[in-house]
């Protein structure tokens, strides 16, 4: 089970703009790659448990990305 969660964590941190990628970048400098993947795998495990036991649907809470480039911050 741990290996599957670690593979899922590795895939999650490679997805640009995900909350797991942001968490990975924040922690990897202190903990290193392997321990950070373990932390993210643990969070994924908790998230999966909540989804299965409480029946809550998952919504990504990453940074808001504008759909239209014209909505981005104007540069002077």
Buried (B, 14 or more C-beta within 10 A) or exposed (E): EEEEBBEBBBEBBEEEEBBBBBBBEEBBEEBEEEEBBBBBBEBBBEBEEEEEEEEEEEEEEEEEEEEEEEEEEEEE
